[in-house]
Amino acid sequence: MPFDDDIVVDDSCDEFPFAGTYEGGTVGSFCADIVPLFEDGQWYIYEASADKPVTYHEPCVRGHVPLTYNSAAGGKYGSFVQTDRVLDTESFNVTVTD
């Protein structure tokens, strides 16, 4: 359910673990729905809906992010898989940096 542009401009959903991994591809309704917002120089995470509270026991997270961020992240992931020749069932780590 997309948000109005005053909350997330051009809202789209992106999931973690990535849908292209064996850990990903979970039915979206099982995911914690969050809205990450950069405020006062740091990131804050909010529940996307009071009707669906985050329990921290969900198998995945679905973030409401601008479509440009979603597309950029998907492109980076796809490039990584091809460039680094990640094989099916091969493990890799994700590190978040500034």
C-alpha positions, 0 to 999 in steps of 0.5 A: 500500500503506497504512501502519499508523497509527503511521507515517501516520495514515489513510494515503492517497496523493497525487501530484505533478504533480497527476493533473488536469494534463497532466504528471500522471496517470502510472501510480502504479507509476512514481512515487517513493513517499515519506513526508513526516514533520514531525519536530523542527520541520522536514520530512523525506522518507523512502522509503516502501519499501526494496523500491522505492528512490527514484532521483530519475529518476521522472516523479512523486512519490506521498506517503503523507499523512493522508487529511485532508491529501490531501482538503484539497490536492485541494480547494484545487487544484480551487478554484484551477482553477475560481476562476482559470479555468485552461484546458487546456494553460495553464501555472501554477507551484506555490509551497510556503509555510509 
